[in-house]
Amino acid sequence: MPEPEVPVEPAAEASEAGGASEAGGPSEAGGASEPAVVPDGPIGSHVDADWRRVSPKYLVVEVVGTLISGVVLVGVGVFMFAVLGWAWALWAAIAIGVVFLVSLAFEPRRVRSIAYRLREDDLVFRRGIMFQRQVAVPYGRMQLVDITRGPIARALGLADLKFVTAAAATAVTVPGIPAEEADRLRDELVALAETRRAGL
């Protein structure tokens, strides 16, 4: 006589499958943890700020400046060809025009490459595409923090922040910063530079 089948209760399996969700543990679908968010801290704090890019509006300043320079140089070449009859001036004007067109094509990438970072003891500035330049300016060596605004930048609400040190080679100008942000950075960096020079 065959033995009766004993039904298997799935309670243990169900409890094991749902134990992680009930206990608040991560599931397979949502097990990946959220990326850590670095809080914004004041300048000189132990938390380094991320790289900060210049305003996208600064692209307009660069494009307008490049166009003005290109038009002037090409115009001079055309004028020399038309008035003086110098054939080489026409070819020079064409070559200059091509160079400036290529420069305009790379202008968006050039602007995106400009960034600065506020670290524990210094400010780091970088720019460049193929040949990238990075300069670190210690807060204690800043002698002057200057703000300049050209006509186009002023119309767009932008400013250039210039850091002057004892060594002329380490002078840094960060362009394309919103005017209010530039004023705030100038005041904070001047106060921080005085504190570092005092040895506090």
C-alpha positions in Angstrom: 0.0 0.0 0.0 1.6 3.3 -1.0 2.3 5.9 1.6 0.3 9.1 1.5 2.2 12.2 0.2 3.0 14.8 2.8 2.5 18.4 1.4 5.5 20.6 1.7 4.8 24.0 3.3 6.6 26.9 1.5 6.5 29.1 4.7 10.2 28.7 5.3 11.1 29.5 1.7 8.8 32.5 1.7 10.2 33.8 5.0 13.8 33.5 3.7 12.9 35.3 0.4 11.1 38.1 2.1 13.4 38.3 5.2 15.7 40.9 3.6 12.9 43.2 2.6 11.2 42.9 5.9 14.4 43.6 7.8 15.2 46.5 5.7 18.1 44.8 3.9 18.9 45.4 0.2 17.2 43.2 -2.4 18.8 42.0 -5.6 16.9 44.6 -7.7 17.7 47.5 -5.5 20.9 46.3 -3.8 23.1 48.9 -5.4 23.8 51.7 -2.9 23.3 55.3 -3.7 26.4 57.3 -4.6 27.7 59.3 -1.8 27.0 63.0 -2.0 29.8 65.3 -0.9 28.4 68.1 1.2 29.3 71.7 0.3 31.7 73.1 2.9 33.3 76.5 3.4 36.5 77.3 1.8 39.4 75.9 3.8 37.3 73.1 5.3 38.5 69.5 5.4 36.2 68.6 2.6 37.6 69.4 -0.9 35.1 70.9 -3.3 34.7 69.3 -6.7 35.9 70.8 -10.0 33.7 73.8 -10.8 33.3 74.8 -14.4 32.8 78.3 -15.7 29.4 79.6 -16.8 28.2 78.3 -20.1 27.5 81.9 -21.1 31.3 82.4 -21.3 31.2 80.7 -24.6 29.5 83.8 -26.1 32.3 85.9 -24.8 34.9 83.7 -26.4 33.0 83.3 -29.7 32.5 87.1 -30.1 36.1 87.8 -29.3 37.3 85.2 -31.8 35.0 86.6 -34.5 36.1 90.2 -34.0 39.8 89.2 -34.2 39.2 87.1 -37.3 37.2 89.7 -39.1 39.8 92.4 -38.4 42.7 90.3 -39.6 40.9 89.0 -42.7 39.8 92.6 -43.5 43.4 93.8 -43.3 44.5 91.1 -45.7 41.7 91.8 -48.2 42.4 95.6 -48.0 46.1 95.0 -48.7 45.2 92.9 -51.7 42.6 95.3 -53.1 44.5 98.5 -52.6 48.2 97.5 -52.8 47.7 94.6 -55.2 49.6 92.1 -53.0 48.5 88.6 -54.1 50.0 87.0 -51.0 47.8 89.1 -48.8 44.7 87.5 -50.2 46.1 84.0 -49.6 47.1 85.1 -46.1 43.5 86.3 -45.5 42.1 83.0 -46.6 44.5 81.1 -44.4 43.6 83.3 -41.4 39.9 82.8 -42.0 40.3 79.0 -42.1 42.3 79.1 -38.9 39.7 81.1 -37.1 36.8 78.9 -38.3 38.6 75.9 -36.9 39.2 77.8 -33.7 35.5 78.5 -33.5 34.7 74.8 -33.9 36.8 74.0 -30.9 35.6 76.9 -28.8 32.9 74.9 -26.9 35.4 72.2 -25.8 37.9 74.8 -24.8 35.4 76.6 -22.6 34.3 73.3 -21.0 37.9 72.5 -20.2 38.2 75.6 -17.9 37.6 74.7 -14.3 38.8 75.4 -10.8 38.9 73.6 -7.5 39.0 74.8 -4.0 41.2 72.5 -1.8 42.3 72.5 1.8 45.3 74.8 1.3 45.2 76.1 -2.3 43.1 76.8 -5.4 43.8 74.7 -8.5 43.0 76.1 -11.9 43.1 74.1 -15.2 42.4 74.8 -18.9 43.4 73.4 -22.3 42.4 70.5 -24.5 45.5 68.9 -26.0 48.0 70.7 -23.8 46.3 71.1 -20.4 47.7 73.5 -17.9 47.1 73.2 -14.1 48.2 75.8 -11.6 47.9 75.6 -7.8 47.8 78.9 -5.9 48.3 78.6 -2.2 45.9 80.8 -0.2 48.7 82.1 2.0 50.5 83.5 -1.1 47.6 85.4 -2.6 48.5 89.1 -2.5 45.6 90.5 -4.6 42.3 89.1 -5.7 41.0 91.3 -8.6 37.7 91.3 -10.5 37.5 92.5 -14.1 34.5 92.7 -16.3 34.7 93.3 -20.0 31.7 94.9 -21.9 30.4 91.5 -23.3 31.0 89.7 -20.0 29.3 92.5 -18.1 26.3 92.3 -20.3 26.0 88.6 -19.6 26.5 89.1 -15.8 29.9 87.5 -15.8 33.3 88.5 -14.4 36.9 87.3 -14.4 38.6 86.6 -11.1 42.4 87.2 -11.0 44.7 85.9 -8.3 48.0 87.8 -8.1 51.0 86.3 -6.1 54.6 87.4 -5.6 55.6 85.2 -8.5 54.2 86.5 -11.8 54.3 83.0 -13.3 51.7 81.7 -10.8 49.2 84.5 -11.5 45.9 82.9 -12.4 42.7 84.4 -14.0 39.5 82.3 -13.8 37.1 83.7 -16.4 33.4 83.3 -16.8 32.3 83.3 -13.2 28.8 84.8 -12.4 29.3 88.3 -10.9 27.7 87.5 -7.6 29.7 84.3 -7.2 32.9 86.3 -8.1 32.2 88.8 -5.4 31.6 86.1 -2.8 34.7 84.2 -3.8 36.9 87.4 -3.6 35.7 88.3 -0.1 36.2 84.7 1.2 39.6 84.2 -0.5 40.9 87.5 0.8 39.9 86.7 4.3 41.3 83.2 4.1 44.6 84.6 2.6 45.0 87.0 5.5 44.4 84.2 8.0 46.9 81.9 6.4 49.6 84.7 6.2 49.0 85.4 9.9 49.8 81.7 10.6 46.4 81.0 12.3 
